[in-house]
């Protein structure tokens, strides 16, 4: 049976868990309406994406 030979140190344990963090949400402020929205997504209120009218609302 595989058993660790040495105790895992606190430093090594924390280095391993350094990638277990939550990533932040990419929220930007819309230039025209001033509301916050997800970047690279169509603004559902105005229908604009990248300065162009995409949806007719």
C-alpha positions, -999 to 999 in steps of 0.1 A, spaced: 0 0 0 13 34 -9 20 55 22 38 89 24 72 86 38 72 122 52 46 146 65 35 172 39 47 206 51 24 235 55 44 254 28 41 226 3 4 221 10 -3 259 5 17 259 -28 -4 231 -41 -36 249 -32 -26 282 -46 -45 275 -78 -78 266 -60 -89 303 -59 -121 317 -75 -116 337 -106 -131 372 -107 -160 380 -130 -151 402 -160 -176 431 -156 -171 464 -174 -191 496 -175 -211 502 -207 -199 534 -225 -234 545 -237 -257 535 -208 -232 535 -179 -245 502 -166 -223 472 -158 -223 442 -181 -202 412 -189 -175 419 -215 -178 402 -249 -216 399 -244 -245 417 -261 -262 443 -240 -297 431 -238 -312 465 -229 -299 483 -259 -290 455 -283 -255 468 -290 -223 448 -292 -189 464 -299 -206 497 -309 -229 481 -334 -267 474 -333 -271 436 -332 -306 430 -317 -338 448 -325 -355 455 -292 
